[in-house]
Amino acid sequence: MRKNFNGLYGLVRDHLGCDPESGHVFVFTNARRNRLKLLVYDGSGLWVCAKKLDGGRFRWPQRDSGVKKIVLSHEELALLLGGIDLAQTERRKWYRKPPVEASEESLKTA
């Protein structure tokens, strides 16, 4: 976990293929899963937040071997940061409005 602003920015852009300035929160962990770094762009600059656990490990969600990224809801991120194992939770049937594409949103405000 030696990466700083520029290193994490490069990982998001080059390895994940995402726009680091999109406003999404990007979460990174070390191999031992006892440290996290969050990268987010707030419109005026980058934020990097870090957490090192004194004991224990973060329970990272399982992924397929070919998958480079995992998408979490803000509720799942809060659970992960709170030490909850997402594999032992169950998502209930819940209505969630589909996200609006940026192009559609700009047409509505124009």
Secondary structure as UniProt FT lines:
FT   HELIX           5..10
FT   HELIX           11..15
FT   TURN            20..21
FT   STRAND          26..29
FT   TURN            31..32
FT   STRAND          35..41
FT   STRAND          46..52
FT   TURN            65..66
FT   HELIX           74..81
FT   TURN            82..83
FT   HELIX           86..88
FT   HELIX           102..109
//
